[in-house]
Amino acid sequence: MVISDEEWDIKKLQNSKGSRTDAKSVVNLLHGAGYKVHAVIVRPNRDEDLNEEEILSLTEDEKRYHKVYTDSFETEIKAAFASILEQL
């Protein structure tokens, strides 16, 4: 499970050998290893969601992409965790 903000500003990624890599390579490694990633993305407002394509590429399935907005954080984070548990 990944819990992050919407900026998705992952920089200076390194692979297992310590060499620089990029987000797409990391996503490919996760999928190649058979991981089913759930992303819980906390967003400050409902006007514009950032980095949709990158997050969807990580999860591979919209059911594993959980948006949580700060204006109703408690309710939405509980719903996200309940959804993840149902899918396990």
Secondary structure, 3 states (H helix, E strand, C coil): CEEEECCCCCCCCECCCCCECCHHHHHHHHHHCCCCCCEEEEECCCCCCCCHHHHHHHHCCHHHEEEEEHHHHHHHHHHHHHHHHHHC
